[in-house]
Amino acid sequence: MPLSHDQITRFLKSVHPYDALPAETLEDLAKQIEVWEVNEGSAVYELGNTLPGVFLIYEGQIEITDENGAVVSHLGLRNSFGERGLLKDGKAATHAHAGTPTVLFVLPPAVVRKLIDNHDFVAKFFDRTRGERSSPLSLATSSIDVLMARNPATCPASMPVQEAARLMRDRHISCLCVTEDEALLGIATLRDISGKYVADAMPNTTPISDIMTADPITLSPSDIGSDVLHVMMERGIGHIPVAEGGKLVGIVTQTDLTHYQAVSSAELVRQIALANSAVEMAQVTAEIPQLLVQLVAAGNRHEIVTRLITDIADTATRRLLALAEKELGPPPVPYLWLACGSQGRQEQTGVSDQDNCLVLDDSVTDADMAYFAELAKFVSDGLDTCGYFYCPGDMMATNPRWCQPVRVWRDYFKGWIAKPNPEAQMLASVMFDLRPIGGAFELFSDLQTDTLAAANANSIFVAHMISNSLKHTPPLGLLRGFATIRSGEHRNTLDLKHNGVVPVVDLARVYSLQGQLTEANTRARLKAAEAAGVLSPAGARDILDAYDLIAETRLEHQVRLVKFGEKPDNYLPPSALSDFERSHLRDAFVVVKTMQSAVGHGKGMLG
């Protein structure tokens, strides 16, 4: 298929990052591109081949397979491939075959490297790492869209002042934005009402327009906190409307600024530690979505965000244990409350259930069990009140099965390891994420060490755990590299939990088992696996970069929902991503699938 220079140029203008190149550079690039026609079923390259450049699909479909022949990606129009191997050592890290008759653009290596050297946005596109985050932001440097209250209360210019005052009272607000057809006419505050309407004894029929500040100064969502502070100080005001495209989208008040400064993980922990009931704690944990927004907006890495949010759950759990003992009396024997799941791994986000259990001293008697049943109910009910809803699978200390003495827990793990049926694999996967929260920590240390040693020594159990870890797969498919959910409430979205972070969590658990590593946190497990030689440095770097991108994409999605007053979830529509973001996310999923394939073929040392 002979293509003209104009056809090549027009196509490049539709693909990021080439669409951002200067016209002269784009024209020069188009002249240097090679056009390949590949027959259906033919190889573009094989593993280990020297790559002729970066490939860009003009027409057709490409199937990418790993060294074991497992399909890791289907690519189509405008997708690029080959860059990972080219920029690493110039050798193909995968196999690439044409699934249909295909036309490819080939960008020679020297051309690619020159573009990377001369254009930051091209370098960013080809850099698949997340890089270092900037220093955490302060109130003064945070963007207004994090500080502002959305959907501010409004009223028409004709509304009587008395009615406006009642509206403010009933909604517990200190101002109203006066609008007409979404256009902002003015703003009226409680100070305006007291200083003008009441002080001057204006008639009851006075419209709000007579006391409002007309044409008030506004800021945009992209402005920063220092802009708010400077305007408030310079003009002596406490309310600033936020407008975008001529429409009112929010408002920032002095109360919002105070609230922003007060919402920190340390302050929430302090308040929970002083709370005297689960209801009081729930008032504090209700601030977690806002904390999530602030932590992500401040540039914190995902493992810091989830650690800080998990610390709040840990504090709530320990406070509930203390309140339970205060109500029930001292425990008859030593006990240990442990968390599993995301809390156990210190990876909680804006949406979490509770997964926990109780390990009791072997001196416990049947008569003592009633005490621990009450304690478990008190704590689990309290956690539910705080927003950590009951585990759908009943993996909680309230289930007698998960409230047992150490000797029974030893028998549990021994049985799961000896007979790794599907239920045993599932339970072992959950319980390998256990982390002590409150009580006698010494009850767990020997149990954990002995269990890891026994599990590692049983090759059949390890093989079953590896098989179990491959049940959750990255959402790679034909449509721009993604396979979305096909039906139901979350149709056409990506499940960033079960098909995003969980495959990496499962892999890290396998590496932890192979290396007898005691870490519970996924990122810590991956780094420890590298240090122990379970993962090669290159493999560790690839999976850490992929995990970071997927986990941060998940948090950023949750933050977007919170900003618009919605509950955070894990279901991301691909349409919410730019071409740039889709390309990087797809590459991260490819890395995870490649690592799964390596583990499945007994090659955990992927290099």
C-alpha positions as CSV (number, residue, x, y, z in Angstrom):
1,M,0.0,0.0,0.0
2,P,2.0,3.0,-1.2
3,L,1.3,6.0,1.1
4,S,2.0,9.6,0.2
5,H,3.9,12.0,2.3
6,D,0.7,13.8,3.1
7,Q,-1.1,10.7,4.2
8,I,1.8,9.8,6.6
9,T,1.8,13.4,8.0
10,R,-2.0,13.5,8.5
11,F,-1.9,10.2,10.4
12,L,1.0,11.3,12.6
13,K,-1.0,14.4,13.5
14,S,-3.7,12.1,14.9
15,V,-1.4,10.1,17.2
16,H,0.2,11.3,20.5
17,P,3.0,12.4,21.0
18,Y,3.6,13.2,17.4
19,D,0.6,15.4,17.3
20,A,2.4,17.9,19.5
21,L,5.6,18.2,17.3
22,P,6.4,21.4,15.6
23,A,5.2,21.4,11.9
24,E,8.8,21.3,10.5
25,T,9.8,18.4,12.8
26,L,6.7,16.5,11.9
27,E,7.4,17.0,8.2
28,D,10.9,15.7,8.7
29,L,9.7,12.7,10.7
30,A,7.3,11.7,8.0
31,K,10.1,11.6,5.4
32,Q,12.1,9.2,7.6
33,I,9.4,6.7,8.4
34,E,9.5,3.3,6.7
35,V,6.2,1.7,5.7
36,W,5.9,-2.1,6.2
37,E,3.1,-4.3,4.8
38,V,2.8,-7.5,6.8
39,N,0.7,-10.5,5.7
40,E,-1.8,-12.1,8.1
41,G,0.0,-14.6,10.4
42,S,3.5,-13.3,9.5
43,A,6.0,-12.2,12.1
44,V,6.9,-8.6,12.6
45,Y,9.8,-9.7,14.9
46,E,10.7,-12.6,17.1
47,L,12.0,-12.6,20.7
48,G,15.6,-11.5,20.7
49,N,15.6,-9.9,17.2
50,T,17.4,-6.6,16.8
51,L,14.6,-4.1,16.4
52,P,14.5,-1.8,13.4
53,G,12.7,0.9,15.4
54,V,9.4,1.7,17.1
55,F,6.3,0.4,15.3
56,L,3.1,2.3,14.9
57,I,0.0,0.6,13.5
58,Y,-1.6,2.4,10.5
59,E,-4.0,-0.4,9.6
60,G,-4.6,-4.0,10.9
61,Q,-4.0,-5.8,14.1
62,I,-0.9,-7.1,15.9
63,E,-0.7,-9.9,18.5
64,I,2.0,-9.7,21.1
65,T,3.1,-12.9,22.8
66,D,5.8,-13.5,25.5
67,E,8.6,-16.0,25.5
68,N,6.2,-18.7,26.6
69,G,3.8,-18.1,23.7
70,A,1.2,-16.5,26.0
71,V,-0.8,-13.6,24.4
72,V,-0.1,-10.4,26.3
73,S,-1.8,-7.9,24.1
74,H,-3.8,-7.3,21.0
75,L,-3.1,-4.0,19.3
76,G,-4.9,-2.0,16.7
77,L,-5.0,1.4,15.0
78,R,-2.6,4.0,16.4
79,N,-1.1,1.6,18.9
80,S,2.7,1.5,19.0
81,F,4.9,-1.3,20.1
82,G,8.5,-2.4,20.3
83,E,9.7,0.7,22.3
84,R,10.3,-1.2,25.5
85,G,12.9,-3.5,24.0
86,L,14.3,-0.8,21.7
87,L,15.0,1.6,24.5
88,K,16.3,-1.1,26.8
89,D,18.9,-3.0,24.8
90,G,17.7,-2.8,21.2
91,K,16.4,-6.4,21.3
92,A,12.8,-7.5,21.1
93,A,11.4,-8.5,24.5
94,T,8.4,-10.3,22.9
95,H,7.1,-11.8,19.7
96,A,4.9,-9.8,17.4
97,H,2.7,-11.3,14.6
98,A,0.1,-9.8,12.3
99,G,-3.4,-11.0,13.2
100,T,-4.8,-9.5,9.9
101,P,-3.1,-7.9,6.9
102,T,-1.4,-5.0,8.5
103,V,0.4,-1.7,7.6
104,L,3.0,-0.4,10.0
105,F,5.0,2.7,10.3
106,V,8.6,2.1,11.5
107,L,10.4,4.9,13.3
108,P,14.2,4.2,13.1
109,P,16.0,4.1,16.4
110,A,18.1,7.2,15.7
111,V,15.0,9.2,14.9
112,V,13.2,8.0,18.1
113,R,16.2,8.8,20.3
114,K,16.5,12.3,18.7
115,L,12.9,13.0,19.4
116,I,13.3,11.9,23.0
117,D,16.3,14.1,23.5
118,N,14.8,17.2,21.9
119,H,11.2,17.1,23.2
120,D,10.2,16.6,26.8
121,F,6.7,15.4,26.0
122,V,8.1,12.7,23.7
123,A,10.5,11.6,26.5
124,K,7.6,11.5,28.9
125,F,5.6,9.4,26.5
126,F,8.3,6.8,26.1
127,D,9.2,6.8,29.8
128,R,7.1,4.0,31.3
129,T,8.1,4.8,34.9
130,R,6.2,7.1,37.2
131,G,9.3,9.0,38.3
132,E,9.7,10.9,41.5
133,R,6.7,12.9,42.8
134,S,7.1,16.5,43.7
135,S,7.2,17.6,47.3
136,P,3.8,17.5,49.0
137,L,1.8,20.6,48.5
138,S,0.6,23.1,51.1
139,L,-2.6,24.9,51.4
140,A,-1.0,27.8,49.5
141,T,0.0,25.6,46.5
142,S,-3.0,23.3,46.3
143,S,-5.3,23.9,43.4
144,I,-8.7,25.5,44.0
145,D,-10.6,22.5,42.7
146,V,-9.4,20.6,45.8
147,L,-10.3,23.4,48.2
148,M,-13.7,24.5,46.8
149,A,-17.2,23.4,47.7
150,R,-19.0,22.3,44.5
151,N,-22.6,23.1,43.6
152,P,-22.8,26.2,45.8
153,A,-26.3,27.3,46.9
154,T,-27.8,29.9,44.6
155,C,-30.9,32.1,44.4
156,P,-32.5,34.5,41.9
157,A,-32.0,38.3,42.3
158,S,-35.7,38.7,43.1
159,M,-35.6,36.5,46.3
160,P,-36.6,38.5,49.4
161,V,-33.8,38.8,51.9
162,Q,-35.8,37.1,54.6
163,E,-36.3,34.1,52.5
164,A,-32.6,34.0,51.6
165,A,-31.7,34.2,55.3
166,R,-33.9,31.2,56.1
167,L,-32.3,29.3,53.2
168,M,-28.8,30.0,54.7
169,R,-30.0,29.0,58.1
170,D,-31.6,25.7,57.0
171,R,-28.6,24.7,54.9
172,H,-26.0,25.8,57.5
173,I,-24.2,28.1,55.0
174,S,-22.9,31.7,55.2
175,C,-23.5,32.9,51.7
176,L,-25.7,32.6,48.6
177,C,-24.6,33.1,45.0
178,V,-27.1,35.2,43.1
179,T,-27.5,33.9,39.5
180,E,-29.5,34.2,36.4
181,D,-29.4,31.4,33.8
182,E,-26.1,30.1,35.4
183,A,-24.5,33.5,35.1
184,L,-23.2,34.9,38.4
185,L,-24.8,38.3,39.2
186,G,-23.5,38.7,42.7
187,I,-22.9,37.2,46.2
188,A,-24.8,37.8,49.5
189,T,-23.4,36.8,52.9
190,L,-24.7,36.8,56.4
191,R,-22.5,39.9,57.0
192,D,-24.4,41.6,54.2
193,I,-27.7,40.7,55.8
194,S,-26.8,41.9,59.3
195,G,-24.8,45.0,58.1
196,K,-27.3,46.2,55.5
197,Y,-30.7,44.7,55.8
198,V,-31.0,44.4,59.6
199,A,-28.9,47.4,60.5
200,D,-30.7,49.7,58.1
201,A,-34.1,48.2,59.0
202,M,-34.9,47.6,55.3
203,P,-38.4,46.4,54.5
204,N,-39.4,42.7,54.4
205,T,-39.9,42.9,50.7
206,T,-36.3,43.9,50.0
207,P,-34.9,41.7,47.2
208,I,-31.5,40.0,47.7
209,S,-30.1,42.1,44.8
210,D,-30.3,45.2,47.0
211,I,-27.8,44.0,49.5
212,M,-25.6,41.7,47.4
213,T,-22.1,42.5,46.2
214,A,-22.6,42.8,42.4
215,D,-20.1,41.3,39.9
216,P,-17.9,39.8,42.7
217,I,-14.3,38.8,41.9
218,T,-14.0,35.1,40.9
219,L,-11.2,32.6,40.5
220,S,-11.0,29.5,38.3
221,P,-10.6,25.9,39.4
222,S,-7.0,25.9,38.1
223,D,-5.9,28.8,40.4
224,I,-4.1,27.9,43.6
225,G,-4.7,28.4,47.3
226,S,-2.4,31.3,47.5
227,D,-4.6,33.2,45.0
228,V,-7.5,32.7,47.4
229,L,-5.5,33.8,50.4
230,H,-4.2,36.9,48.7
231,V,-7.6,38.0,47.4
232,M,-9.2,37.4,50.8
233,M,-6.5,39.4,52.6
234,E,-6.3,42.2,50.0
235,R,-10.1,42.8,49.8
236,G,-11.1,41.7,53.3
237,I,-13.6,39.1,52.1
238,G,-14.3,35.6,53.2
239,H,-16.1,34.1,50.2
240,I,-14.9,33.7,46.6
241,P,-17.0,32.2,43.8
242,V,-15.2,29.9,41.4
243,A,-16.2,30.1,37.7
244,E,-15.2,28.2,34.6
245,G,-16.2,29.1,31.1
246,G,-18.5,31.7,32.5
247,K,-20.4,29.3,34.7
248,L,-20.4,29.1,38.5
249,V,-18.8,25.8,39.5
250,G,-18.0,26.2,43.2
251,I,-17.1,28.5,46.0
252,V,-14.2,28.8,48.5
253,T,-14.8,30.2,52.0
254,Q,-12.6,30.8,55.0
255,T,-14.3,27.7,56.5
256,D,-13.2,25.6,53.5
257,L,-9.6,26.7,54.1
258,T,-9.8,25.9,57.8
259,H,-11.3,22.6,57.0
260,Y,-8.6,21.8,54.5
261,Q,-5.9,22.5,57.0
262,A,-7.6,20.4,59.7
263,V,-8.1,17.3,57.5
264,S,-4.9,15.4,57.9
265,S,-4.2,11.8,58.7
266,A,-2.5,12.8,62.0
267,E,-5.5,14.9,63.1
268,L,-8.0,12.1,62.2
269,V,-5.9,9.6,64.1
270,R,-5.9,11.9,67.1
271,Q,-9.6,12.4,67.0
272,I,-10.3,8.7,66.7
273,A,-7.9,7.9,69.6
274,L,-10.0,10.2,71.8
275,A,-13.4,9.0,70.7
276,N,-15.7,7.4,73.2
277,S,-18.0,5.5,70.7
278,A,-18.2,4.2,67.2
279,V,-20.6,6.9,66.3
280,E,-18.0,9.6,67.2
281,M,-15.4,7.7,65.2
282,A,-17.8,7.6,62.2
283,Q,-17.9,11.4,62.2
284,V,-14.1,11.3,61.8
285,T,-13.9,8.5,59.2
286,A,-16.4,10.4,57.1
287,E,-13.5,12.8,56.3
288,I,-11.5,10.0,54.6
289,P,-12.7,10.8,51.0
290,Q,-11.6,14.4,51.5
291,L,-8.3,13.2,52.9
292,L,-7.9,11.0,49.9
293,V,-8.4,14.0,47.6
294,Q,-5.9,16.1,49.4
295,L,-3.2,13.4,49.7
296,V,-3.4,12.6,46.0
297,A,-3.6,16.3,45.0
298,A,-0.5,17.0,47.1
299,G,1.6,14.6,45.0
300,N,2.0,11.8,47.5
301,R,2.8,8.4,46.0
302,H,0.1,5.7,46.2
303,E,1.8,3.6,48.8
304,I,2.0,6.7,51.1
305,V,-1.7,7.5,50.5
306,T,-2.9,4.0,51.2
307,R,-0.6,3.7,54.3
308,L,-1.9,6.9,55.8
309,I,-5.5,5.9,55.1
310,T,-4.9,2.4,56.6
311,D,-3.4,4.0,59.7
312,I,-6.8,5.5,60.4
313,A,-8.5,2.0,60.2
314,D,-5.8,0.6,62.5
315,T,-6.4,3.3,65.0
316,A,-10.1,2.8,64.9
317,T,-9.7,-0.9,65.4
318,R,-7.4,-0.4,68.4
319,R,-9.7,2.2,69.9
320,L,-12.7,-0.2,69.5
321,L,-10.7,-2.9,71.2
322,A,-10.0,-0.6,74.2
323,L,-13.7,0.4,74.4
324,A,-14.7,-3.3,74.2
325,E,-12.4,-4.2,77.1
326,K,-13.7,-1.2,79.1
327,E,-17.3,-2.5,78.6
328,L,-16.6,-6.3,78.9
329,G,-13.8,-6.2,81.4
330,P,-10.2,-7.5,80.9
331,P,-9.7,-10.5,78.6
332,P,-9.5,-13.9,80.3
333,V,-6.4,-14.9,78.2
334,P,-4.1,-13.0,75.9
335,Y,-5.4,-12.4,72.4
336,L,-4.3,-10.8,69.1
337,W,-6.5,-9.0,66.6
338,L,-5.2,-9.3,63.1
339,A,-6.3,-7.7,59.8
340,C,-6.0,-9.3,56.4
341,G,-7.0,-8.1,52.9
342,S,-6.2,-4.5,52.0
343,Q,-5.9,-3.4,55.7
344,G,-3.5,-6.2,56.3
345,R,-1.4,-5.1,53.4
346,Q,-1.7,-1.4,54.4
347,E,-3.3,-0.7,51.0
348,Q,-6.8,0.7,51.8
349,T,-8.2,3.3,49.5
350,G,-11.4,5.3,49.6
351,V,-13.6,2.1,49.6
352,S,-12.8,-0.8,51.9
353,D,-14.6,-3.6,53.7
354,Q,-13.2,-5.3,56.8
355,D,-11.3,-8.6,56.9
356,N,-10.0,-9.7,60.3
357,C,-9.6,-12.5,62.7
358,L,-8.7,-13.3,66.3
359,V,-5.8,-15.5,67.5
360,L,-6.2,-16.6,71.1
361,D,-3.7,-17.9,73.6
362,D,-3.7,-21.7,73.8
363,S,-4.8,-21.5,77.5
364,V,-8.2,-20.3,76.4
365,T,-11.2,-22.5,77.6
366,D,-14.6,-23.1,76.1
367,A,-16.0,-20.8,78.8
368,D,-13.8,-18.0,77.7
369,M,-15.0,-18.1,74.1
370,A,-18.2,-16.1,74.9
371,Y,-16.1,-13.2,75.9
372,F,-14.2,-13.1,72.6
373,A,-17.4,-13.6,70.6
374,E,-18.7,-10.4,72.3
375,L,-15.5,-8.6,71.8
376,A,-15.4,-9.5,68.1
377,K,-19.0,-8.4,67.6
378,F,-18.3,-5.1,69.4
379,V,-15.3,-4.3,67.2
380,S,-16.8,-5.5,63.9
381,D,-20.0,-3.7,64.5
382,G,-18.1,-0.5,65.3
383,L,-16.0,-0.8,62.2
384,D,-19.1,-1.2,60.1
385,T,-20.5,2.0,61.8
386,C,-17.3,3.7,60.8
387,G,-17.8,2.8,57.1
388,Y,-15.7,-0.4,57.0
389,F,-18.5,-2.6,55.9
390,Y,-18.9,-6.3,56.8
391,C,-16.9,-8.7,54.6
392,P,-19.2,-10.3,52.1
393,G,-17.3,-13.6,52.5
394,D,-17.6,-13.4,56.3
395,M,-13.9,-13.3,56.8
396,M,-14.2,-11.7,60.2
397,A,-13.5,-12.4,63.8
398,T,-17.3,-12.6,64.4
399,N,-17.2,-15.9,62.5
400,P,-16.3,-18.6,65.1
401,R,-14.0,-20.2,62.5
402,W,-11.8,-17.2,62.6
403,C,-11.7,-16.7,66.3
404,Q,-9.5,-19.6,67.5
405,P,-6.5,-20.4,69.7
406,V,-3.0,-20.6,68.2
407,R,-3.0,-24.4,68.0
408,V,-6.1,-24.4,65.8
409,W,-4.6,-21.7,63.5
410,R,-1.5,-23.9,63.1
411,D,-3.8,-26.8,62.2
412,Y,-5.6,-24.6,59.7
413,F,-2.4,-23.6,57.8
414,K,-1.1,-27.2,58.1
415,G,-4.3,-28.5,56.5
416,W,-4.3,-25.9,53.7
417,I,-0.7,-26.6,52.8
418,A,-1.2,-30.4,52.9
419,K,-4.4,-30.4,50.8
420,P,-4.4,-27.3,48.6
421,N,-8.0,-27.6,47.2
422,P,-9.6,-24.4,45.8
423,E,-11.0,-23.4,49.2
424,A,-7.6,-23.9,50.8
425,Q,-5.9,-21.8,48.1
426,M,-8.4,-19.0,48.6
427,L,-8.1,-19.0,52.4
428,A,-4.4,-19.3,52.4
429,S,-4.2,-16.4,50.0
430,V,-6.2,-14.2,52.3
431,M,-4.5,-15.4,55.5
432,F,-1.0,-14.9,54.1
433,D,-1.8,-11.1,54.3
434,L,-2.3,-11.2,58.0
435,R,-0.9,-8.2,60.0
436,P,-1.2,-7.8,63.8
437,I,-3.2,-4.7,64.9
438,G,-3.8,-5.0,68.6
439,G,-3.1,-7.3,71.5
440,A,-0.4,-9.8,72.2
441,F,1.8,-9.6,69.0
442,E,4.0,-12.5,70.2
443,L,1.1,-14.9,69.4
444,F,1.7,-14.4,65.7
445,S,5.5,-14.4,65.2
446,D,6.3,-18.1,65.5
447,L,3.0,-19.0,63.7
448,Q,4.0,-16.8,60.7
449,T,7.6,-18.0,60.5
450,D,6.7,-21.7,60.8
451,T,3.8,-21.4,58.2
452,L,6.0,-19.7,55.6
453,A,8.7,-22.4,56.0
454,A,6.2,-25.3,55.7
455,A,4.4,-23.7,52.7
456,N,7.7,-23.0,50.9
457,A,8.8,-26.7,51.4
458,N,5.7,-28.1,49.8
459,S,6.2,-27.8,46.0
460,I,2.6,-28.9,45.3
461,F,1.1,-26.2,47.5
462,V,3.4,-23.6,45.9
463,A,2.2,-24.8,42.4
464,H,-1.4,-24.5,43.5
465,M,-0.8,-21.0,44.9
466,I,0.8,-20.0,41.6
467,S,-2.2,-21.3,39.7
468,N,-4.5,-19.4,42.0
469,S,-2.6,-16.2,41.5
470,L,-3.3,-16.4,37.7
471,K,-7.1,-16.3,38.1
472,H,-7.2,-12.6,38.0
473,T,-5.9,-11.3,34.6
474,P,-5.2,-7.8,33.3
475,P,-8.0,-6.4,31.1
476,L,-6.2,-6.6,27.8
477,G,-8.3,-7.0,24.6
478,L,-8.8,-5.8,21.1
479,L,-10.4,-2.4,21.8
480,R,-7.4,0.0,22.2
481,G,-5.7,-2.7,24.2
482,F,-8.5,-3.1,26.8
483,A,-11.1,-5.7,27.6
484,T,-13.9,-3.9,29.5
485,I,-16.7,-5.4,31.6
486,R,-19.3,-6.6,29.1
487,S,-22.6,-6.4,31.1
488,G,-24.2,-5.2,34.3
489,E,-24.0,-2.1,36.3
490,H,-20.3,-1.5,35.4
491,R,-20.5,-2.3,31.7
492,N,-17.8,-0.8,29.5
493,T,-15.5,-0.1,32.4
494,L,-12.2,-1.5,33.7
495,D,-12.2,-3.0,37.1
496,L,-9.0,-1.5,38.5
497,K,-9.2,-3.6,41.6
498,H,-9.8,-7.2,40.5
499,N,-8.1,-6.8,37.1
500,G,-5.7,-4.1,38.0
501,V,-4.0,-4.2,41.4
502,V,-5.1,-7.7,42.5
503,P,-3.0,-9.5,39.8
504,V,0.1,-7.8,41.2
505,V,-1.0,-8.4,44.8
506,D,-1.3,-12.1,43.9
507,L,2.1,-12.2,42.2
508,A,3.8,-10.5,45.1
509,R,2.2,-13.0,47.5
510,V,3.7,-15.9,45.5
511,Y,7.1,-14.2,45.5
512,S,6.8,-13.7,49.2
513,L,6.0,-17.4,49.6
514,Q,8.9,-18.5,47.5
515,G,11.3,-16.3,49.5
516,Q,9.7,-16.9,52.9
517,L,9.3,-13.2,53.2
518,T,7.4,-11.7,56.2
519,E,6.3,-8.5,54.5
520,A,2.5,-8.0,53.9
521,N,2.5,-4.9,51.8
522,T,2.6,-5.6,48.1
523,R,5.3,-3.0,47.2
524,A,7.4,-4.1,50.1
525,R,7.0,-7.7,49.0
526,L,8.2,-6.9,45.5
527,K,11.3,-5.0,46.8
528,A,12.1,-7.8,49.3
529,A,11.7,-10.4,46.5
530,E,14.3,-8.6,44.5
531,A,16.6,-8.3,47.5
532,A,16.2,-12.1,48.2
533,G,16.9,-13.0,44.6
534,V,13.4,-14.3,43.9
535,L,13.0,-11.5,41.3
536,S,15.7,-10.2,39.0
537,P,16.5,-6.4,39.2
538,A,15.0,-5.9,35.7
539,G,11.9,-7.9,36.6
540,A,11.4,-6.1,39.8
541,R,11.8,-2.7,38.1
542,D,9.2,-3.6,35.5
543,I,6.6,-4.9,37.9
544,L,7.1,-2.1,40.4
545,D,6.7,0.5,37.6
546,A,3.6,-1.2,36.3
547,Y,2.1,-1.6,39.8
548,D,2.7,2.1,40.6
549,L,1.0,3.3,37.5
550,I,-2.1,1.0,37.9
551,A,-2.4,1.8,41.6
552,E,-2.1,5.6,41.1
553,T,-4.6,5.5,38.2
554,R,-7.0,3.8,40.5
555,L,-6.5,6.5,43.2
556,E,-6.8,9.3,40.7
557,H,-10.1,7.8,39.5
558,Q,-11.5,7.6,43.0
559,V,-10.4,11.2,43.6
560,R,-12.3,12.4,40.5
561,L,-15.5,10.7,41.8
562,V,-15.1,12.3,45.2
563,K,-14.6,15.7,43.7
564,F,-17.9,15.4,42.0
565,G,-19.7,14.3,45.1
566,E,-19.9,10.6,44.2
567,K,-18.8,7.6,46.1
568,P,-15.3,6.3,45.2
569,D,-15.2,3.0,43.3
570,N,-12.8,0.9,41.2
571,Y,-14.6,1.0,37.9
572,L,-12.9,3.3,35.3
573,P,-14.4,4.1,31.9
574,P,-11.5,4.0,29.4
575,S,-13.1,7.1,27.8
576,A,-12.0,9.0,30.9
577,L,-8.4,8.6,29.9
578,S,-6.4,10.4,27.3
579,D,-4.6,8.6,24.5
580,F,-1.4,9.1,26.5
581,E,-2.8,7.6,29.7
582,R,-4.4,4.7,27.8
583,S,-1.1,3.8,26.2
584,H,0.8,3.8,29.5
585,L,-1.9,1.9,31.3
586,R,-2.1,-0.7,28.5
587,D,1.7,-1.1,28.7
588,A,1.5,-1.6,32.5
589,F,-1.1,-4.4,32.0
590,V,1.1,-6.0,29.4
591,V,4.0,-6.1,31.9
592,V,1.8,-7.7,34.5
593,K,0.5,-10.3,32.1
594,T,4.1,-11.1,31.0
595,M,5.1,-11.6,34.7
596,Q,2.1,-13.9,35.2
597,S,3.1,-15.9,32.3
598,A,6.7,-16.2,33.6
599,V,5.5,-17.3,37.0
600,G,3.1,-19.8,35.4
601,H,6.0,-21.3,33.5
602,G,8.2,-21.5,36.6
603,K,10.3,-18.4,35.6
604,G,9.8,-16.0,38.5
605,M,13.3,-14.6,37.9
606,L,12.0,-12.7,34.8
607,G,14.9,-10.6,33.6
